[in-house]
Amino acid sequence: MNNTAATRALRATLLASAHRYAERGMYVHPLLVDSKEPRWTNWEERATRDPEVIERTWGRAPFNIGVACGPSRLVALDLDVPHEGEVSGSPEIVDGMTMLHSLAARTPGARITPTMTVLTRSGGRHLVYRAPAGAAVRNTARTLGFCLDTRAAGGYIVGIGSVVDGAAYVLEGSITEPAVLPDWLLTLITAAPEPPKAGGAPRRADVVARLRELTRQGTREQRWAAGILRSECDELAAMKQPGGRNNRLNLAAYRVGQLVAAGLVDQAVAEDHLTEAAQSAGLGADTPREIEKTIRSGMTAGLSRPRRMETAPVRRMGGAA
């Protein structure tokens, strides 16, 4: 089969998959060809179930599929495989799946409910659940456990049929309808640490010492990421004059969110340090929730664009939404 025929076949496969997602009540948006990067800006707002929009979009090119979790009312468990040098500290826990089983084993009455499962290109899995009605669920990265992330409002997962570096995302098993997220998992996810509110900030010298210690721990790549977190916090904390501080916090949260998405920095730790740096810069004095909202905005945008050590420097952005 020549390249043109292969492209047509892939385009047809992705078009059919996008339609199937929409028919099940899930909102889709195009990703770049052979990539996990969104093709659309404001992808969450533009994600669609409209058959005509889907036909026009995937009829033009074999765009990979992004499934927007927020509009679709989905919570996806991203059960990853470890990156080079990443270890759990327990011989029984070697990846996200064994971490999930460990969490279930230590939670009374917990059961891993069978649901729609997608095999990822890295060898991991997406367990796709429906968010319970009225539940406010957010993205997490490694805060639940080793190689275990979640994607919810503000996040997306790569859809079935998508191909990245020659490897396809495929349905595992025969379940095509997400089950409702079990209560025990909802409790764990919603109990993940939130950034502290403004006020009562620790001494800057103590925070600097903790950040410096982070740059001495973990793998080479984790130390590199911790150095970026430290640099972002130092630059933000040094901004004492009004004007531009909130935008700088947004940018810092975006950049650090990229590292969180890659599993190099713990999200709760990152948000804690960003909050402290923002307080040191004088943000949040009159509007305590300003810091939290800005961090969440930038972090959410960064979580959709993982950055690893070997990638090109991140593009500058004027303000994540």
C-alpha contacts under 8 A as a table, 3 or more apart, distances in Angstrom:
res1	aa1	res2	aa2	distance
1	M	5	A	6.00
1	M	6	A	6.22
2	N	5	A	5.37
2	N	6	A	6.13
3	N	6	A	4.96
3	N	7	T	6.05
4	T	7	T	5.15
4	T	8	R	6.26
5	A	8	R	5.10
5	A	9	A	6.17
6	A	9	A	5.09
6	A	10	L	6.17
7	T	10	L	5.14
7	T	11	R	6.03
7	T	62	P	6.83
8	R	11	R	5.07
8	R	12	A	6.19
8	R	62	P	7.75
9	A	12	A	5.17
9	A	13	T	6.26
10	L	13	T	5.02
10	L	14	L	6.18
10	L	62	P	6.01
11	R	14	L	5.23
11	R	15	L	6.01
11	R	58	W	6.58
11	R	59	G	6.85
11	R	61	A	6.05
11	R	62	P	4.11
11	R	63	F	7.33
12	A	15	L	5.08
12	A	16	A	6.13
12	A	59	G	7.63
12	A	62	P	7.77
13	T	16	A	5.28
13	T	17	S	6.20
13	T	161	G	6.52
14	L	17	S	4.97
14	L	18	A	6.05
14	L	58	W	6.98
14	L	62	P	6.50
14	L	63	F	7.26
14	L	64	N	6.90
14	L	65	I	7.24
14	L	160	I	7.88
14	L	161	G	5.61
14	L	162	S	6.77
15	L	18	A	5.18
15	L	19	H	6.30
15	L	54	I	7.25
15	L	55	E	6.92
15	L	58	W	5.22
15	L	59	G	6.75
15	L	62	P	7.90
16	A	19	H	5.16
16	A	20	R	6.28
17	S	20	R	5.04
17	S	21	Y	6.33
17	S	159	G	7.89
17	S	160	I	6.56
17	S	161	G	6.61
18	A	21	Y	5.24
18	A	22	A	6.36
18	A	28	V	6.66
18	A	54	I	6.97
18	A	65	I	6.77
18	A	159	G	7.98
19	H	22	A	5.10
19	H	23	E	6.14
19	H	49	R	7.81
19	H	51	P	6.73
19	H	54	I	6.97
20	R	23	E	5.06
20	R	24	R	6.41
21	Y	24	R	5.24
21	Y	25	G	6.64
21	Y	26	M	5.22
21	Y	27	Y	7.12
21	Y	28	V	7.27
22	A	25	G	5.14
22	A	26	M	4.88
22	A	27	Y	5.90
22	A	28	V	7.03
22	A	48	T	7.60
22	A	49	R	4.67
22	A	50	D	7.51
22	A	51	P	7.71
23	E	26	M	7.22
23	E	49	R	7.48
24	R	177	E	7.46
25	G	49	R	7.23
25	G	72	S	6.55
26	M	49	R	6.78
26	M	67	V	6.85
26	M	68	A	7.49
26	M	69	C	7.98
26	M	71	P	7.50
26	M	72	S	4.62
26	M	73	R	7.98
27	Y	47	A	5.29
27	Y	48	T	4.79
27	Y	49	R	5.22
27	Y	67	V	5.86
27	Y	68	A	5.68
27	Y	69	C	7.78
27	Y	71	P	6.37
27	Y	72	S	5.50
28	V	47	A	4.99
28	V	48	T	5.37
28	V	49	R	6.66
28	V	65	I	6.56
28	V	66	G	5.51
28	V	67	V	4.58
28	V	68	A	5.95
29	H	38	P	7.56
29	H	39	R	7.90
29	H	40	W	7.44
29	H	43	W	6.42
29	H	44	E	7.95
29	H	46	R	7.18
29	H	47	A	4.80
29	H	48	T	6.58
29	H	65	I	6.12
29	H	66	G	5.12
29	H	67	V	6.52
29	H	68	A	7.27
30	P	38	P	6.26
30	P	39	R	5.64
30	P	40	W	6.95
30	P	57	T	7.49
30	P	58	W	7.70
30	P	63	F	5.59
30	P	64	N	5.84
30	P	65	I	5.11
30	P	66	G	5.85
31	L	35	S	6.49
31	L	36	K	5.89
31	L	37	E	5.38
31	L	38	P	4.24
31	L	39	R	4.82
31	L	40	W	7.63
31	L	63	F	5.61
31	L	64	N	4.78
31	L	65	I	5.58
31	L	66	G	5.97
32	L	35	S	5.18
32	L	36	K	6.69
32	L	37	E	5.73
32	L	38	P	6.03
32	L	39	R	5.16
32	L	63	F	5.59
32	L	64	N	6.16
33	V	61	A	7.84
33	V	62	P	6.17
33	V	63	F	4.70
33	V	64	N	5.70
34	D	63	F	7.55
34	D	64	N	6.69
34	D	162	S	7.57
34	D	163	V	5.55
34	D	164	V	4.52
34	D	165	D	6.41
34	D	166	G	7.86
35	S	64	N	6.94
35	S	163	V	7.49
35	S	164	V	5.48
35	S	165	D	7.92
36	K	64	N	7.35
36	K	66	G	7.83
36	K	158	V	6.77
36	K	164	V	7.36
37	E	304	S	7.72
37	E	305	R	6.82
38	P	41	T	7.21
38	P	43	W	6.89
38	P	66	G	7.36
39	R	43	W	7.87
40	W	43	W	5.21
40	W	46	R	7.77
42	N	45	E	5.58
42	N	46	R	6.28
42	N	321	A	7.90
43	W	46	R	5.00
43	W	47	A	5.73
44	E	47	A	5.36
44	E	68	A	6.08
44	E	70	G	7.65
44	E	71	P	7.44
44	E	154	G	7.11
47	A	67	V	7.94
47	A	68	A	6.57
47	A	71	P	7.86
48	T	53	V	7.41
48	T	54	I	7.51
49	R	53	V	7.90
49	R	54	I	7.33
50	D	53	V	5.39
50	D	54	I	6.24
51	P	54	I	5.04
51	P	55	E	5.99
52	E	55	E	5.00
52	E	56	R	6.17
53	V	56	R	5.17
53	V	57	T	6.01
54	I	57	T	5.13
54	I	58	W	5.95
54	I	59	G	7.74
55	E	58	W	5.67
55	E	59	G	5.35
56	R	59	G	5.20
56	R	60	R	6.52
57	T	60	R	5.80
57	T	61	A	7.38
58	W	61	A	5.59
58	W	62	P	6.15
58	W	63	F	6.18
59	G	62	P	7.70
63	F	162	S	7.75
64	N	158	V	7.47
64	N	159	G	7.30
64	N	161	G	7.51
64	N	162	S	4.62
64	N	163	V	6.71
65	I	158	V	5.75
65	I	159	G	4.88
65	I	160	I	7.41
65	I	161	G	7.76
65	I	162	S	5.99
66	G	156	Y	6.07
66	G	157	I	5.69
66	G	158	V	4.79
66	G	159	G	5.62
67	V	72	S	7.76
67	V	156	Y	5.29
67	V	157	I	5.33
67	V	158	V	6.27
67	V	159	G	6.07
68	A	71	P	6.15
68	A	72	S	6.18
68	A	153	A	7.86
68	A	154	G	7.73
68	A	155	G	6.35
68	A	156	Y	4.47
68	A	157	I	6.89
69	C	72	S	5.07
69	C	73	R	5.79
69	C	74	L	4.69
69	C	75	V	6.42
69	C	76	A	7.67
69	C	151	R	6.79
69	C	152	A	5.01
69	C	153	A	5.60
69	C	154	G	7.14
69	C	155	G	5.88
69	C	156	Y	5.23
69	C	157	I	7.31
70	G	73	R	5.17
70	G	74	L	6.36
70	G	152	A	5.67
70	G	153	A	3.71
70	G	154	G	6.02
70	G	155	G	6.98
70	G	156	Y	7.94
71	P	74	L	7.89
71	P	153	A	7.44
73	R	130	R	5.97
73	R	131	A	5.33
73	R	152	A	7.68
73	R	153	A	7.71
74	L	128	V	6.83
74	L	129	Y	5.65
74	L	130	R	4.60
74	L	131	A	5.11
74	L	152	A	6.05
74	L	153	A	7.89
75	V	128	V	6.14
75	V	129	Y	5.20
75	V	130	R	6.00
75	V	131	A	5.61
75	V	137	V	7.49
75	V	150	T	6.83
75	V	151	R	5.75
75	V	152	A	4.73
75	V	181	L	7.26
76	A	126	H	6.10
76	A	127	L	5.46
76	A	128	V	4.39
76	A	129	Y	5.91
76	A	150	T	5.54
76	A	151	R	5.11
76	A	152	A	6.57
76	A	157	I	7.55
77	L	125	R	7.94
77	L	126	H	5.53
77	L	127	L	5.01
77	L	128	V	6.49
77	L	148	L	7.00
77	L	149	D	5.98
77	L	150	T	4.63
77	L	151	R	6.62
78	D	96	G	7.53
78	D	124	G	7.48
78	D	125	R	6.08
78	D	126	H	4.78
78	D	127	L	6.70
78	D	147	C	7.98
78	D	148	L	5.84
78	D	149	D	4.97
78	D	150	T	5.61
78	D	151	R	7.30
79	L	95	D	7.18
79	L	96	G	4.10
79	L	97	M	5.57
79	L	100	L	7.94
79	L	124	G	5.49
79	L	125	R	5.11
79	L	126	H	6.15
79	L	127	L	7.67
79	L	147	C	6.14
79	L	148	L	5.09
79	L	149	D	6.72
80	D	95	D	6.20
80	D	96	G	4.97
80	D	97	M	7.58
80	D	122	S	7.66
80	D	123	G	7.52
80	D	124	G	4.62
80	D	125	R	6.63
80	D	147	C	4.97
80	D	148	L	6.24
80	D	149	D	7.78
81	V	94	V	7.73
81	V	95	D	4.89
81	V	96	G	6.23
81	V	122	S	7.08
81	V	123	G	6.73
81	V	124	G	5.61
81	V	147	C	6.25
82	P	85	G	7.78
82	P	86	E	5.50
82	P	87	V	7.00
82	P	94	V	7.43
82	P	95	D	5.96
82	P	147	C	6.22
83	H	86	E	5.35
85	G	219	T	6.06
86	E	219	T	7.28
87	V	90	S	8.00
87	V	94	V	7.27
88	S	91	P	7.66
88	S	93	I	6.25
88	S	94	V	6.66
88	S	146	F	5.95
89	G	93	I	7.86
90	S	93	I	5.47
90	S	94	V	7.73
91	P	94	V	6.82
92	E	98	T	7.21
93	I	96	G	7.89
93	I	98	T	5.20
93	I	99	M	5.51
93	I	102	S	7.55
93	I	146	F	7.75
94	V	98	T	6.29
94	V	99	M	7.41
95	D	98	T	5.60
95	D	99	M	6.23
95	D	146	F	6.80
95	D	147	C	5.71
96	G	99	M	4.91
96	G	100	L	6.15
96	G	124	G	7.57
96	G	145	G	7.83
96	G	146	F	6.15
96	G	147	C	4.48
96	G	148	L	4.93
97	M	100	L	5.12
97	M	101	H	6.37
97	M	125	R	7.93
97	M	148	L	7.95
98	T	101	H	5.05
98	T	102	S	6.12
99	M	102	S	5.00
99	M	103	L	6.27
99	M	145	G	6.45
99	M	146	F	6.11
99	M	147	C	7.42
99	M	148	L	7.16
100	L	103	L	5.08
100	L	104	A	6.26
100	L	145	G	7.92
100	L	148	L	7.48
101	H	104	A	5.05
101	H	105	A	6.10
101	H	112	I	7.73
102	S	105	A	5.07
102	S	106	R	6.39
103	L	106	R	5.39
103	L	107	T	6.30
104	A	107	T	5.19
104	A	108	P	7.78
104	A	110	A	5.19
104	A	111	R	6.23
104	A	112	I	7.01
105	A	108	P	7.42
105	A	110	A	7.12
107	T	110	A	5.48
107	T	184	W	7.65
110	A	184	W	6.26
111	R	182	P	7.96
112	I	182	P	7.78
113	T	179	A	7.33
113	T	181	L	7.96
113	T	182	P	6.95
114	P	179	A	7.19
115	T	127	L	6.51
115	T	128	V	6.42
115	T	129	Y	6.61
115	T	175	I	6.17
115	T	176	T	7.69
115	T	177	E	6.90
115	T	178	P	5.15
115	T	179	A	5.12
116	M	127	L	6.10
116	M	128	V	5.39
116	M	129	Y	7.27
116	M	171	L	7.67
116	M	172	E	7.76
116	M	174	S	7.93
116	M	175	I	5.02
116	M	176	T	5.15
116	M	177	E	5.69
116	M	178	P	4.95
116	M	179	A	7.28
117	T	125	R	6.59
117	T	126	H	5.54
117	T	127	L	4.69
117	T	128	V	6.12
117	T	171	L	6.05
117	T	172	E	5.46
117	T	173	G	7.34
117	T	175	I	7.37
117	T	176	T	7.97
118	V	125	R	5.51
118	V	126	H	5.03
118	V	127	L	6.72
118	V	128	V	7.93
118	V	160	I	6.91
118	V	169	Y	6.49
118	V	170	V	5.53
118	V	171	L	4.57
118	V	172	E	5.51
119	L	123	G	6.46
119	L	124	G	5.98
119	L	125	R	4.61
119	L	126	H	6.52
119	L	169	Y	5.60
119	L	170	V	5.35
119	L	171	L	6.23
119	L	172	E	6.13
120	T	123	G	5.49
120	T	124	G	5.24
120	T	125	R	5.50
120	T	126	H	7.07
120	T	168	A	7.19
120	T	169	Y	4.93
120	T	170	V	7.10
121	R	124	G	7.25
121	R	163	V	7.83
121	R	164	V	6.96
121	R	167	A	5.16
121	R	168	A	5.84
121	R	169	Y	5.84
128	V	178	P	5.60
128	V	179	A	7.61
129	Y	178	P	4.70
129	Y	179	A	5.12
129	Y	180	V	5.36
129	Y	181	L	5.10
130	R	178	P	5.74
130	R	179	A	5.83
130	R	180	V	4.49
130	R	181	L	5.68
131	A	135	A	6.70
131	A	137	V	7.64
131	A	180	V	6.21
131	A	181	L	5.82
132	P	135	A	5.57
132	P	180	V	6.28
132	P	181	L	6.45
136	A	190	T	7.61
137	V	152	A	6.02
137	V	153	A	6.62
137	V	186	L	7.84
137	V	189	I	7.17
137	V	190	T	6.15
138	R	150	T	7.76
138	R	151	R	7.01
138	R	152	A	5.23
138	R	153	A	5.65
138	R	154	G	7.43
138	R	189	I	7.77
138	R	190	T	7.42
139	N	149	D	7.50
139	N	150	T	5.27
139	N	151	R	4.74
139	N	152	A	5.31
139	N	153	A	6.91
139	N	154	G	7.24
139	N	155	G	6.66
139	N	300	T	7.71
140	T	143	T	6.11
140	T	144	L	7.46
140	T	149	D	5.43
140	T	150	T	5.10
140	T	151	R	6.89
140	T	189	I	7.56
140	T	192	A	7.56
140	T	267	Q	6.95
141	A	144	L	7.49
141	A	148	L	6.85
141	A	149	D	4.44
141	A	150	T	6.55
141	A	260	V	6.09
141	A	261	A	6.21
141	A	263	G	6.51
141	A	266	D	6.72
141	A	267	Q	6.05
142	R	145	G	5.27
142	R	146	F	5.89
142	R	147	C	6.01
142	R	148	L	5.33
142	R	149	D	5.39
142	R	263	G	6.48
142	R	266	D	6.23
142	R	267	Q	7.43
143	T	148	L	7.71
143	T	149	D	7.42
143	T	192	A	6.46
143	T	193	P	7.79
143	T	266	D	6.42
143	T	267	Q	6.73
143	T	268	A	7.03
144	L	148	L	6.28
144	L	149	D	7.08
144	L	188	L	7.15
144	L	189	I	7.01
144	L	192	A	6.93
145	G	148	L	5.42
145	G	149	D	7.91
147	C	263	G	7.60
150	T	189	I	7.96
151	R	154	G	7.75
151	R	155	G	5.17
151	R	156	Y	6.23
151	R	157	I	7.14
152	A	155	G	5.36
152	A	156	Y	7.13
154	G	300	T	5.81
154	G	301	A	7.63
155	G	300	T	7.07
155	G	303	L	7.31
155	G	304	S	6.37
156	Y	304	S	7.28
158	V	162	S	6.86
158	V	169	Y	7.52
159	G	162	S	5.90
159	G	169	Y	6.72
160	I	168	A	7.64
160	I	169	Y	4.97
160	I	170	V	5.12
160	I	171	L	6.37
161	G	168	A	5.97
161	G	169	Y	5.44
161	G	170	V	6.08
162	S	168	A	5.57
162	S	169	Y	5.52
163	V	166	G	5.88
163	V	167	A	5.34
163	V	168	A	4.25
163	V	169	Y	6.43
164	V	167	A	5.40
164	V	168	A	6.48
171	L	174	S	7.52
171	L	176	T	7.97
172	E	175	I	7.91
175	I	178	P	7.69
181	L	185	L	6.77
181	L	186	L	6.56
182	P	185	L	5.48
182	P	186	L	6.31
183	D	186	L	4.96
183	D	187	T	6.13
184	W	187	T	5.15
184	W	188	L	6.39
185	L	188	L	5.06
185	L	189	I	6.11
186	L	189	I	5.21
186	L	190	T	6.01
187	T	190	T	5.39
187	T	191	A	5.93
188	L	191	A	5.21
188	L	192	A	6.49
189	I	192	A	5.41
192	A	268	A	7.93
193	P	268	A	5.68
194	E	268	A	6.56
194	E	271	E	7.89
195	P	268	A	6.47
195	P	271	E	5.32
195	P	272	D	5.36
195	P	275	T	7.01
195	P	292	E	6.87
196	P	272	D	6.36
196	P	275	T	7.11
197	K	275	T	7.88
197	K	288	P	6.73
197	K	289	R	7.06
197	K	291	I	7.98
197	K	292	E	7.06
198	A	201	A	7.24
198	A	275	T	7.38
198	A	279	Q	6.75
198	A	284	G	6.07
198	A	285	A	7.45
198	A	288	P	5.21
198	A	289	R	7.26
198	A	291	I	7.25
199	G	279	Q	7.60
199	G	285	A	7.77
199	G	288	P	7.70
201	A	276	E	6.04
201	A	279	Q	6.97
201	A	280	S	8.00
202	P	206	D	6.99
202	P	207	V	7.03
202	P	276	E	7.39
203	R	206	D	5.43
203	R	207	V	6.62
204	R	207	V	5.10
204	R	208	V	6.13
204	R	276	E	7.87
204	R	280	S	7.40
205	A	208	V	5.13
205	A	209	A	6.23
206	D	209	A	5.13
206	D	210	R	6.36
207	V	210	R	5.07
207	V	211	L	6.21
207	V	273	H	7.38
207	V	276	E	7.92
208	V	211	L	5.09
208	V	212	R	6.08
208	V	230	R	7.83
209	A	212	R	5.06
209	A	213	E	6.22
210	R	213	E	5.07
210	R	214	L	6.35
211	L	214	L	5.07
211	L	215	T	6.70
211	L	226	A	7.34
211	L	229	L	7.94
211	L	230	R	5.75
212	R	215	T	5.39
212	R	216	R	7.08
212	R	227	G	7.97
212	R	230	R	7.32
213	E	216	R	5.33
213	E	217	Q	6.89
214	L	217	Q	5.40
214	L	223	R	6.90
214	L	226	A	5.89
214	L	227	G	7.91
215	T	222	Q	7.72
215	T	223	R	4.55
215	T	224	W	7.03
215	T	225	A	7.94
215	T	226	A	5.11
215	T	227	G	5.56
216	R	223	R	6.14
217	Q	222	Q	7.46
217	Q	223	R	6.15
218	G	221	E	7.91
218	G	222	Q	5.61
218	G	223	R	6.20
219	T	222	Q	5.07
219	T	223	R	6.19
220	R	223	R	5.15
220	R	224	W	6.20
221	E	224	W	4.94
221	E	225	A	6.22
221	E	264	L	7.20
221	E	308	R	7.82
221	E	309	M	6.21
222	Q	225	A	5.01
222	Q	226	A	6.09
222	Q	264	L	5.12
222	Q	265	V	6.96
223	R	226	A	4.99
223	R	227	G	6.14
224	W	227	G	5.11
224	W	228	I	6.55
224	W	309	M	7.50
225	A	228	I	5.11
225	A	229	L	6.38
225	A	259	L	6.49
225	A	264	L	6.20
225	A	265	V	6.71
225	A	309	M	7.93
226	A	229	L	5.00
226	A	230	R	6.14
226	A	264	L	7.96
226	A	265	V	6.85
227	G	230	R	5.04
227	G	231	S	6.12
228	I	231	S	5.04
228	I	232	E	6.10
228	I	256	V	7.56
229	L	232	E	5.22
229	L	233	C	6.19
229	L	256	V	6.20
229	L	270	A	7.19
230	R	233	C	5.19
230	R	234	D	6.07
231	S	234	D	5.11
231	S	235	E	6.16
232	E	235	E	5.34
232	E	236	L	6.19
232	E	252	A	5.68
233	C	236	L	5.13
233	C	237	A	5.99
233	C	252	A	7.56
233	C	273	H	6.91
233	C	274	L	5.95
233	C	277	A	5.35
233	C	278	A	7.98
234	D	237	A	5.22
234	D	238	A	6.25
234	D	277	A	7.08
235	E	238	A	5.29
235	E	239	M	6.86
236	L	239	M	5.50
236	L	245	R	7.18
236	L	248	R	6.65
236	L	249	L	6.67
236	L	252	A	7.89
236	L	277	A	6.02
236	L	278	A	6.48
236	L	281	A	6.51
237	A	240	K	7.33
237	A	277	A	4.59
237	A	278	A	6.08
237	A	279	Q	7.62
237	A	280	S	5.18
237	A	281	A	4.61
238	A	280	S	7.81
238	A	281	A	6.29
239	M	242	P	7.89
239	M	245	R	6.59
239	M	281	A	5.36
240	K	281	A	5.07
240	K	282	G	6.60
241	Q	281	A	7.94
242	P	245	R	6.65
243	G	246	N	7.79
244	G	247	N	5.30
244	G	248	R	6.10
245	R	248	R	4.97
245	R	249	L	6.17
245	R	278	A	7.97
245	R	281	A	7.47
245	R	283	L	7.44
246	N	249	L	5.03
246	N	250	N	6.23
246	N	283	L	7.43
246	N	291	I	7.94
246	N	294	T	7.15
247	N	250	N	5.00
247	N	251	L	6.22
247	N	318	G	7.21
247	N	319	G	6.07
248	R	251	L	5.07
248	R	252	A	6.11
249	L	252	A	5.03
249	L	253	A	6.07
249	L	274	L	7.55
249	L	278	A	6.80
249	L	294	T	6.93
249	L	295	I	6.85
249	L	298	G	7.96
250	N	253	A	5.16
250	N	254	Y	6.17
250	N	294	T	5.60
250	N	295	I	5.99
250	N	297	S	6.98
250	N	298	G	4.77
250	N	299	M	7.85
250	N	319	G	6.14
250	N	320	A	6.53
251	L	254	Y	5.02
251	L	255	R	6.23
251	L	298	G	6.34
251	L	317	M	6.79
251	L	318	G	7.12
251	L	319	G	6.25
251	L	320	A	7.11
252	A	255	R	5.21
252	A	256	V	6.08
252	A	274	L	7.79
252	A	298	G	7.46
253	A	256	V	5.15
253	A	257	G	5.75
253	A	271	E	7.86
253	A	274	L	7.22
253	A	294	T	7.98
253	A	295	I	5.42
253	A	296	R	7.68
253	A	297	S	7.91
253	A	298	G	4.74
253	A	299	M	4.87
253	A	302	G	7.30
254	Y	257	G	4.97
254	Y	258	Q	6.46
254	Y	297	S	7.95
254	Y	298	G	4.22
254	Y	299	M	4.86
254	Y	300	T	7.33
254	Y	301	A	5.96
254	Y	302	G	4.32
254	Y	303	L	7.69
254	Y	320	A	6.99
255	R	258	Q	5.34
255	R	259	L	6.97
255	R	298	G	7.95
255	R	299	M	7.77
255	R	302	G	6.06
255	R	314	V	7.61
256	V	259	L	5.13
256	V	260	V	6.31
256	V	265	V	7.85
256	V	270	A	7.16
256	V	299	M	7.06
256	V	302	G	7.02
257	G	260	V	4.87
257	G	261	A	6.10
257	G	267	Q	7.60
257	G	298	G	7.23
257	G	299	M	4.51
257	G	300	T	6.91
257	G	301	A	7.31
257	G	302	G	4.22
257	G	303	L	4.97
257	G	306	P	7.71
258	Q	261	A	5.14
258	Q	262	A	6.45
258	Q	299	M	7.74
258	Q	302	G	4.43
258	Q	303	L	5.24
258	Q	304	S	7.27
258	Q	305	R	5.52
258	Q	306	P	4.38
258	Q	307	R	5.07
259	L	262	A	5.06
259	L	263	G	6.45
259	L	264	L	5.43
259	L	265	V	5.87
259	L	302	G	7.95
259	L	303	L	7.90
259	L	306	P	6.13
259	L	307	R	5.56
259	L	308	R	6.93
260	V	263	G	5.09
260	V	264	L	5.68
260	V	265	V	4.80
260	V	266	D	6.06
260	V	267	Q	5.77
260	V	303	L	6.70
260	V	306	P	7.46
261	A	264	L	7.59
261	A	302	G	7.35
261	A	303	L	4.79
261	A	304	S	7.11
261	A	305	R	7.13
261	A	306	P	4.86
261	A	307	R	7.43
262	A	265	V	7.90
262	A	306	P	4.89
262	A	307	R	5.95
262	A	308	R	6.30
263	G	266	D	7.21
265	V	269	V	7.56
265	V	270	A	6.80
266	D	269	V	5.36
266	D	270	A	6.13
267	Q	270	A	5.05
267	Q	271	E	6.08
268	A	271	E	5.22
268	A	272	D	6.09
269	V	272	D	5.09
269	V	273	H	6.35
270	A	273	H	5.32
270	A	274	L	6.11
271	E	274	L	5.06
271	E	275	T	5.95
271	E	295	I	7.12
272	D	275	T	5.23
272	D	276	E	6.36
273	H	276	E	5.09
273	H	277	A	6.16
274	L	277	A	5.10
274	L	278	A	6.12
274	L	295	I	7.61
275	T	278	A	5.12
275	T	279	Q	6.21
275	T	291	I	6.56
275	T	292	E	7.46
275	T	295	I	7.80
276	E	279	Q	5.07
276	E	280	S	6.16
277	A	280	S	5.00
277	A	281	A	6.29
278	A	281	A	5.05
278	A	282	G	6.49
278	A	283	L	5.45
278	A	284	G	7.68
278	A	291	I	6.93
279	Q	282	G	5.06
279	Q	283	L	5.18
279	Q	284	G	6.46
279	Q	285	A	7.78
280	S	283	L	7.44
282	G	285	A	6.56
283	L	290	E	7.65
283	L	291	I	6.83
284	G	287	T	4.96
284	G	288	P	4.52
284	G	289	R	6.83
284	G	290	E	5.66
284	G	291	I	5.84
285	A	288	P	6.12
287	T	290	E	5.48
288	P	291	I	6.68
288	P	292	E	7.86
289	R	292	E	5.22
289	R	293	K	6.13
290	E	293	K	5.33
290	E	294	T	6.17
291	I	294	T	5.25
291	I	295	I	6.09
292	E	295	I	5.26
292	E	296	R	6.09
293	K	296	R	5.16
293	K	297	S	6.17
294	T	297	S	5.12
294	T	298	G	6.28
295	I	298	G	5.32
295	I	299	M	5.75
296	R	299	M	5.09
296	R	300	T	5.88
297	S	300	T	5.38
297	S	301	A	6.49
297	S	320	A	6.36
297	S	321	A	5.77
298	G	301	A	5.25
298	G	302	G	6.22
298	G	319	G	7.55
298	G	320	A	5.23
298	G	321	A	6.91
299	M	302	G	5.04
299	M	303	L	6.05
300	T	303	L	5.19
300	T	304	S	6.93
301	A	304	S	5.71
301	A	305	R	7.30
301	A	320	A	6.06
301	A	321	A	6.88
302	G	305	R	5.33
302	G	306	P	6.97
303	L	306	P	6.21
307	R	311	T	6.51
307	R	314	V	7.68
308	R	311	T	5.60
317	M	320	A	7.02
